[in-house]
Amino acid sequence: MYSEKRQCRFHMKNTGYKASDIFKNDSLQLNKDEEVTAVNSNPERYSGVYKELAELLGDAATMKIWKRFSGLNITFPQKLYSKEFREEFIRENMDLMKPAEMAKALGLSERRVRQIMVGIKQGKNTDI
C-alpha cells in the first residue's frame, strides 16, 4: 500500500483541509434530509472495490461514493490536475524546484514540464 503523504502546497488551498480530513469525518451528509453518522470502520464488510475505498477513505466516504455512483462504470483519467493549475504550479515553482521534481509532483514528464516552462517564459499558453 502506498503510504507516503506528499501534498503540493496548492492542493486544496481554498479549504485548508487535506483529503483525509474531508473523507474521514464521523458524519456525512448524503442528501438534504439523509445523514450517515458514526458507521464503524470495518473494511471487511465490503466487497470488491468498496473494500479498497473503505480502507483508503473510511466508511462514511465509501457510503457516499456508493450512494452517488452505484451501478456506474467509472474510469479515472491519468491527468489529475487541470491545465490551469499545472501552469500556475510550474510558474510559481520554476525558480524553487527542479523540472524533475515538478514533473513528479504533477504526474507529467520532465520534457513536458520544460515545454511549459519555455511557454511561460515566452508568455504563451502552452498546456494542452
N, C-alpha and C positions, 0 to 999 in steps of 0.2 A: 504494500500500500504506500502511496506517495504521501510522505508526512512533512515535507519541507513547507514552511509557511512563508512564501515570498509574496510580497504585495508591492506593486509600484505605488509611488506616492500619490498618483491621481485616482487610483481605484476607489470608487465610492466616495469621492471627495465631497460631494454635496451632502451626504448623510452623516459622515463621520463614523459609520459602522463598518465592521468587517463582515464578510459573508456569514461567518459562524455566529455573529451576534444577531443577525436578522433571522436566520433559519432555525436557531435552537431556542426560541422563546418558549415559555411554558404554555402560552395560549396563542391561538391563531384564528384570525377572523376569516372564514371561508366566504360567506355572503353577508349581506346586511344583518340578517337575523340568525345566522348559524355560526357557532364557535366550537372549536375543539380545544379542550383545556387539559393540561397535565396528563397526556397519554404516556404511560410508562414506556421507557425506551427499551425495546426488545426487538432488534432486527430479525431474530429467528422466526418471528411470527409471519413475516412477509415472504412472498415468493419472487423469484427471478430478479428483475431489475429493481423492484421495490425494496428488496433486502439491501441491495447496494446503496440505494438512496437513503434508507433509514440509517445505515452505518455512517454514511457521509454527512447527512444533513439533520438527522433526527426524525422522530415520529411526526411531529407537527408539520414539518415541511413535506414529508412523504405523503401525508394525508392531503395536503393542499395540492400537490402535484397530481396525485391520483384523481382527486375530485375534478380538477380542471382539465386534465389531458387523458383520462382513461378511455381506451378504445381507439386512440390515435397512434399512428406510427410517426415518430419524431426523429429527425436526424439533426445533428449539431454541426454547423459549418466549421471549417478549420479556423477561419478568421473570427477571433473573439471580439476584438476592438474595432470601432468604427474608423474610417479613414481620417476623419477629423481629429479623433483622439490620437491616432498614431502619429499624425503630423505634428500635433501640439506637443506630444511627449518627446518626439525627436527634436523639435525646435528648442524646447526648454532644457534638454539634457545633452545636446550635441557638444557642449563645451565641458560637461561634467563626466560623461560616460564614454566608453569606447563603443564603436559601432557593434562589436560582437556582443557586448553587454546589453545594449538596447535591443538588438535582434532577438536575444534570448528572452528578454522581458516581454516583448511584443509578439513573439511567435513568428517572426519574419526571418528571411535570410539576411546575412550581413550585407550581401550585394544590394538587396532591396533597400536596406536602411541607408546605405551610401547613396543610392539613387535619389532617395527622398531628401537627404541632406543637400545634395547638389541642387535639387529643385528649390529647396528653401533658400539657399544662398543666392539663387538666380531669381527668386521671387515668383516661382511658378507653382501651380497646384499640381503636384506630381503623383499623388497617391491614387491608385485606381481601385 
